[in-house]
Amino acid sequence: MIESYWWIFADTLLRFAQKWITNGRHSYATLFILQTVFERYTPDQLDSLPDFRKSIEGLIMYTGIPAWLF
């Protein structure tokens, strides 16, 4: 049940994370969300999300994720 709940809202969480990471008060929570999503789902599952690449592009400059990974 919880697994399906996370999968339904993973795309929404990533879009919110893109906005939250720019605010210092929310950056640690955002990093926790990103860690949880990246540990839980495979790259293929994440890539199948509609706005995954767009969300990641917005996070790259704030997280230090190497752009060549995507």
C-alpha positions in Angstrom: 0.0 0.0 0.0 2.7 2.5 1.0 4.8 1.5 -2.0 2.0 2.4 -4.5 1.4 5.7 -2.6 5.0 6.7 -3.1 5.0 5.7 -6.8 1.9 7.7 -7.5 3.4 10.9 -6.0 7.0 10.5 -6.9 6.7 12.8 -9.9 5.0 15.4 -7.7 7.6 15.1 -5.0 10.4 15.7 -7.5 8.6 18.8 -8.9 8.2 20.2 -5.4 11.8 19.3 -4.5 12.9 21.4 -7.5 11.2 24.4 -5.9 12.1 23.6 -2.3 15.8 23.1 -2.8 16.2 26.8 -3.6 15.1 27.8 0.0 17.7 27.1 2.7 15.0 26.3 5.2 13.7 23.4 3.1 17.0 22.1 1.6 17.6 19.4 4.1 14.1 18.0 3.8 14.5 18.2 0.0 17.7 16.2 0.1 16.0 13.6 2.3 13.2 13.3 -0.2 15.6 12.9 -3.1 17.6 10.3 -1.2 14.5 8.3 -0.5 13.2 8.4 -4.0 16.6 7.5 -5.5 17.0 4.6 -3.1 13.5 3.2 -3.6 13.2 3.3 -7.4 15.4 2.1 -10.3 16.7 4.6 -12.9 14.3 3.0 -15.4 11.3 3.6 -13.2 12.3 7.2 -12.5 13.0 7.9 -16.2 9.4 6.7 -17.0 8.0 9.6 -14.9 6.6 12.3 -17.1 8.6 15.2 -15.7 11.6 13.4 -14.3 14.3 14.9 -16.6 12.9 18.4 -16.2 12.9 18.1 -12.4 16.4 16.7 -12.3 17.7 19.5 -14.5 16.4 22.0 -12.0 18.1 20.2 -9.1 21.5 19.7 -10.6 23.0 23.1 -9.8 21.8 22.9 -6.1 22.7 19.3 -5.3 26.0 18.7 -7.0 24.6 15.8 -9.0 26.9 15.5 -12.0 24.9 16.5 -15.1 26.4 13.6 -17.2 24.6 11.1 -15.0 21.4 12.1 -16.8 
